[in-house]
Amino acid sequence: MTAAESLRIDMWDPRDLIPAPWNPTRTNPDDEAKLDAAIARHDFFRPIVCRELADGRLQILGGHQRTSSAIRRGITEIPVVNLGRVDDTRAREITLIDNGRYGHDDAGALATLIADLGISSTDLASFLPFDLAELEAITASTHIDLDSLGLDDEDAPREEKPTRAAKTHEVMRFKIAVEDADRARQALQTVMVDQGFSDADQLTNAGDALVWLIGDWMLGRS
């Protein structure tokens, strides 16, 4: 019998599970609201992964945020897989594996998958790990430029081609050291308030604040 075949899913009160002190994942209120909405929508289709401590309690190795969501939402039973007595090194490795992601999205396949759901970007942004600007950027790629496919006129569909809106923004990602994250958020929030960047979505407002800070820094160097 393999290790996987010996695993059993039991139901546990999330308040009885012990978080691992080394878990590196951090969330903000927006992340938590999205996860709460996702669980409300689809329940727990993936169990929490735990190990058994010497005193018999279970310590979370994978699923910290889902456990916290269950506690916030007043859920008293969630599915748990107990890996048994796992040493500290293996426990830490399992946490990293569970938190990590192997591979990346094919942009076209992701756009098609999202489009096939037939749900508005606003509704999707309420429970998927994307904000509204990211979803709109993703779904924009479902518009196909027929000219780029090299089709002859007789092969082209007769209906009028949709006009794709000109790209006005680009979603950029950065990694910031944990000890600097709060300072960066506070700086952007301060600029957004001081400069009145409040007319667009939160991601665009933060981007405007960042551009303003860069301009102010460049001005100080001149």
Secondary structure as UniProt FT lines:
FT   HELIX           3..6
FT   STRAND          9..12
FT   HELIX           14..16
FT   STRAND          17..18
FT   TURN            21..22
FT   HELIX           29..42
FT   STRAND          48..52
FT   TURN            54..55
FT   STRAND          58..62
FT   HELIX           64..72
FT   TURN            73..74
FT   STRAND          78..82
FT   HELIX           88..99
FT   HELIX           107..117
FT   HELIX           121..124
FT   TURN            125..127
FT   HELIX           132..139
FT   HELIX           140..142
FT   HELIX           146..149
FT   TURN            153..155
FT   HELIX           178..194
FT   TURN            195..196
FT   HELIX           202..221
//
